[in-house]
Amino acid sequence: MAGDADKITFATDARSLHSNWTSALVYVGDASENSGTAGYYAGGIRSTASDVIDKFTFSSESVAALSATMSAGSYYSRCTANKGTAMYIFVGNASGHDTTVDKLTFSGDTKSTLSSGLSSGRYHMGVFADKDVAVYAALAGATTNTDRWAMPSDTRTTIAMSARQGGASGFANSDWS
């Protein structure tokens, strides 16, 4: 059994059902994209917490599970991408509140793990990217810190915020022009 997704065609706003969008029935993971090429879905619950990364190729509307997997099976993972370069996977709730950050490089669909993960273990965070500048994770919970990884070095710094941040959301500054 595989997961289905709604497809909305931008030119007409027409909605259609796309069967087999993920390689298995899955929920509470997260997705991001390599614009114009493919969408990726990471983690979630398939029958248990999953480490699978699915790739949905836009041109053929086909899906395949990658050989690269997340560092741990996880649900409530969060993802964001640096357009054309890599997707960042914040593992989330793997074993409690995980600090692991995986990086999936689009050119070879290969995964590495950043040497500096989250400054504190969280899930339900908001993550976003500023193309070729930095990736951010606004931590949910009782912290006011936002973690920032500079590109291309993936060096983490922490930004003190004045109010609690986070929540299940994400966006990108990707220069869509």
C-alpha beads as a LAMMPS data file, in Angstrom:
LAMMPS data file: protein, C-alpha beads

177 atoms
176 bonds

1 atom types
1 bond types

-500.0 500.0 xlo xhi
-500.0 500.0 ylo yhi
-500.0 500.0 zlo zhi

Masses

1 110.0

Atoms # bond

1 1 1 0.000 0.000 0.000
2 1 1 1.326 3.454 -0.845
3 1 1 0.422 7.009 0.137
4 1 1 -1.665 9.211 -2.133
5 1 1 -1.399 12.978 -2.648
6 1 1 -3.464 15.710 -4.213
7 1 1 -1.913 17.342 -7.273
8 1 1 -2.901 20.932 -8.036
9 1 1 -1.941 22.176 -11.488
10 1 1 -0.971 25.849 -11.078
11 1 1 -2.126 27.036 -14.514
12 1 1 -5.695 25.816 -14.001
13 1 1 -5.931 25.280 -10.219
14 1 1 -7.309 21.845 -11.102
15 1 1 -6.968 19.179 -8.412
16 1 1 -6.414 15.508 -9.124
17 1 1 -5.474 12.524 -6.999
18 1 1 -1.979 11.148 -7.491
19 1 1 -1.697 7.575 -6.286
20 1 1 1.532 6.153 -4.900
21 1 1 3.147 9.470 -3.958
22 1 1 5.226 7.773 -1.275
23 1 1 6.628 4.241 -1.330
24 1 1 4.371 3.249 1.597
25 1 1 1.434 4.638 3.538
26 1 1 3.083 7.291 5.731
27 1 1 2.122 10.163 7.994
28 1 1 3.720 12.765 10.329
29 1 1 6.960 13.089 8.365
30 1 1 7.905 16.161 6.352
31 1 1 8.789 17.108 2.784
32 1 1 10.807 19.587 0.762
33 1 1 11.864 19.957 -2.849
34 1 1 14.627 20.471 -5.339
35 1 1 12.614 22.961 -7.390
36 1 1 11.744 21.771 -10.864
37 1 1 13.325 18.370 -10.322
38 1 1 11.927 16.347 -7.431
39 1 1 10.127 16.381 -4.105
40 1 1 11.442 14.447 -1.112
41 1 1 9.539 13.021 1.874
42 1 1 11.528 12.050 4.979
43 1 1 10.645 10.008 8.024
44 1 1 7.173 9.652 9.430
45 1 1 5.328 6.597 10.586
46 1 1 4.923 3.748 8.123
47 1 1 4.216 0.983 10.609
48 1 1 6.834 2.306 13.060
49 1 1 9.047 5.394 13.071
50 1 1 10.709 5.446 9.640
51 1 1 14.157 6.449 8.362
52 1 1 13.085 6.217 4.696
53 1 1 13.547 9.115 2.277
54 1 1 11.254 8.961 -0.759
55 1 1 12.022 10.846 -3.979
56 1 1 9.143 11.934 -6.198
57 1 1 10.484 12.839 -9.663
58 1 1 8.312 15.605 -11.124
59 1 1 8.891 14.898 -14.840
60 1 1 7.729 11.277 -14.632
61 1 1 5.521 11.605 -11.536
62 1 1 7.177 8.494 -10.149
63 1 1 8.347 7.679 -6.633
64 1 1 11.184 5.591 -5.263
65 1 1 12.682 5.075 -1.842
66 1 1 16.313 6.247 -1.858
67 1 1 19.137 4.018 -0.684
68 1 1 20.189 6.954 1.526
69 1 1 18.242 6.955 4.788
70 1 1 17.895 9.252 7.783
71 1 1 20.250 8.757 10.754
72 1 1 17.348 7.358 12.763
73 1 1 13.743 6.343 12.268
74 1 1 11.710 9.397 13.189
75 1 1 8.327 11.003 13.126
76 1 1 7.700 14.753 13.389
77 1 1 10.833 15.315 11.317
78 1 1 11.124 18.725 9.646
79 1 1 12.713 19.533 6.281
80 1 1 13.817 22.561 4.302
81 1 1 16.008 22.939 1.230
82 1 1 18.643 25.161 -0.307
83 1 1 17.267 25.299 -3.843
84 1 1 19.315 23.175 -6.228
85 1 1 21.826 22.066 -3.590
86 1 1 20.562 20.068 -0.616
87 1 1 17.696 19.259 1.727
88 1 1 18.206 19.545 5.480
89 1 1 16.345 16.982 7.602
90 1 1 15.828 17.755 11.273
91 1 1 15.320 14.260 12.614
92 1 1 12.911 15.278 15.398
93 1 1 11.369 12.633 17.612
94 1 1 13.664 9.645 17.082
95 1 1 14.670 8.848 20.661
96 1 1 13.091 11.554 22.748
97 1 1 14.000 14.964 21.405
98 1 1 16.748 14.312 18.867
99 1 1 19.426 16.899 17.944
100 1 1 20.490 15.245 14.668
101 1 1 20.482 17.206 11.398
102 1 1 20.934 15.206 8.182
103 1 1 21.815 16.764 4.825
104 1 1 20.673 15.158 1.560
105 1 1 22.792 16.446 -1.344
106 1 1 20.596 16.572 -4.449
107 1 1 23.306 15.944 -7.060
108 1 1 23.797 12.335 -5.932
109 1 1 20.926 11.851 -3.469
110 1 1 23.554 11.169 -0.793
111 1 1 23.089 11.774 2.925
112 1 1 25.572 13.117 5.461
113 1 1 25.034 14.182 9.063
114 1 1 26.052 17.664 10.186
115 1 1 28.723 17.671 12.896
116 1 1 26.802 20.317 14.836
117 1 1 23.174 19.380 15.316
118 1 1 20.487 21.328 17.116
119 1 1 21.656 23.223 20.199
120 1 1 18.994 21.339 22.157
121 1 1 16.799 18.365 21.301
122 1 1 13.401 19.366 19.898
123 1 1 10.634 18.438 17.564
124 1 1 7.653 20.458 16.278
125 1 1 10.059 23.171 15.111
126 1 1 9.783 25.632 12.248
127 1 1 12.628 25.343 9.723
128 1 1 13.460 27.550 6.762
129 1 1 16.270 28.440 4.356
130 1 1 17.715 31.617 2.862
131 1 1 19.169 30.434 -0.474
132 1 1 22.957 30.068 -0.354
133 1 1 23.073 31.982 2.967
134 1 1 21.792 29.857 5.858
135 1 1 19.342 27.281 7.173
136 1 1 17.396 28.099 10.348
137 1 1 15.564 26.022 12.956
138 1 1 13.237 27.967 15.220
139 1 1 12.997 25.699 18.215
140 1 1 9.635 24.904 19.745
141 1 1 9.111 24.629 23.465
142 1 1 10.539 26.566 26.340
143 1 1 13.493 28.086 24.490
144 1 1 13.869 31.390 22.712
145 1 1 16.850 30.351 20.591
146 1 1 16.962 29.853 16.834
147 1 1 19.804 27.757 15.418
148 1 1 21.469 28.948 12.186
149 1 1 23.785 26.945 9.878
150 1 1 25.825 29.116 7.495
151 1 1 26.180 27.856 3.926
152 1 1 28.222 26.266 2.505
153 1 1 30.190 25.418 5.690
154 1 1 27.128 24.229 7.691
155 1 1 28.643 25.916 10.770
156 1 1 26.021 26.418 13.492
157 1 1 25.485 29.537 15.556
158 1 1 22.591 30.298 17.888
159 1 1 20.497 33.454 17.693
160 1 1 18.745 34.640 20.863
161 1 1 15.163 35.637 20.094
162 1 1 12.906 37.787 22.246
163 1 1 9.890 35.482 22.113
164 1 1 9.231 31.755 21.971
165 1 1 9.689 30.439 18.437
166 1 1 8.739 27.331 16.551
167 1 1 5.841 25.276 15.433
168 1 1 5.179 23.033 12.494
169 1 1 5.933 25.343 9.589
170 1 1 8.550 26.176 7.025
171 1 1 9.348 28.530 4.175
172 1 1 12.260 29.489 1.929
173 1 1 13.823 32.585 0.436
174 1 1 14.734 30.874 -2.829
175 1 1 14.688 33.641 -5.439
176 1 1 11.843 32.161 -7.504
177 1 1 12.213 34.724 -10.285

Bonds

1 1 1 2
2 1 2 3
3 1 3 4
4 1 4 5
5 1 5 6
6 1 6 7
7 1 7 8
8 1 8 9
9 1 9 10
10 1 10 11
11 1 11 12
12 1 12 13
13 1 13 14
14 1 14 15
15 1 15 16
16 1 16 17
17 1 17 18
18 1 18 19
19 1 19 20
20 1 20 21
21 1 21 22
22 1 22 23
23 1 23 24
24 1 24 25
25 1 25 26
26 1 26 27
27 1 27 28
28 1 28 29
29 1 29 30
30 1 30 31
31 1 31 32
32 1 32 33
33 1 33 34
34 1 34 35
35 1 35 36
36 1 36 37
37 1 37 38
38 1 38 39
39 1 39 40
40 1 40 41
41 1 41 42
42 1 42 43
43 1 43 44
44 1 44 45
45 1 45 46
46 1 46 47
47 1 47 48
48 1 48 49
49 1 49 50
50 1 50 51
51 1 51 52
52 1 52 53
53 1 53 54
54 1 54 55
55 1 55 56
56 1 56 57
57 1 57 58
58 1 58 59
59 1 59 60
60 1 60 61
61 1 61 62
62 1 62 63
63 1 63 64
64 1 64 65
65 1 65 66
66 1 66 67
67 1 67 68
68 1 68 69
69 1 69 70
70 1 70 71
71 1 71 72
72 1 72 73
73 1 73 74
74 1 74 75
75 1 75 76
76 1 76 77
77 1 77 78
78 1 78 79
79 1 79 80
80 1 80 81
81 1 81 82
82 1 82 83
83 1 83 84
84 1 84 85
85 1 85 86
86 1 86 87
87 1 87 88
88 1 88 89
89 1 89 90
90 1 90 91
91 1 91 92
92 1 92 93
93 1 93 94
94 1 94 95
95 1 95 96
96 1 96 97
97 1 97 98
98 1 98 99
99 1 99 100
100 1 100 101
101 1 101 102
102 1 102 103
103 1 103 104
104 1 104 105
105 1 105 106
106 1 106 107
107 1 107 108
108 1 108 109
109 1 109 110
110 1 110 111
111 1 111 112
112 1 112 113
113 1 113 114
114 1 114 115
115 1 115 116
116 1 116 117
117 1 117 118
118 1 118 119
119 1 119 120
120 1 120 121
121 1 121 122
122 1 122 123
123 1 123 124
124 1 124 125
125 1 125 126
126 1 126 127
127 1 127 128
128 1 128 129
129 1 129 130
130 1 130 131
131 1 131 132
132 1 132 133
133 1 133 134
134 1 134 135
135 1 135 136
136 1 136 137
137 1 137 138
138 1 138 139
139 1 139 140
140 1 140 141
141 1 141 142
142 1 142 143
143 1 143 144
144 1 144 145
145 1 145 146
146 1 146 147
147 1 147 148
148 1 148 149
149 1 149 150
150 1 150 151
151 1 151 152
152 1 152 153
153 1 153 154
154 1 154 155
155 1 155 156
156 1 156 157
157 1 157 158
158 1 158 159
159 1 159 160
160 1 160 161
161 1 161 162
162 1 162 163
163 1 163 164
164 1 164 165
165 1 165 166
166 1 166 167
167 1 167 168
168 1 168 169
169 1 169 170
170 1 170 171
171 1 171 172
172 1 172 173
173 1 173 174
174 1 174 175
175 1 175 176
176 1 176 177
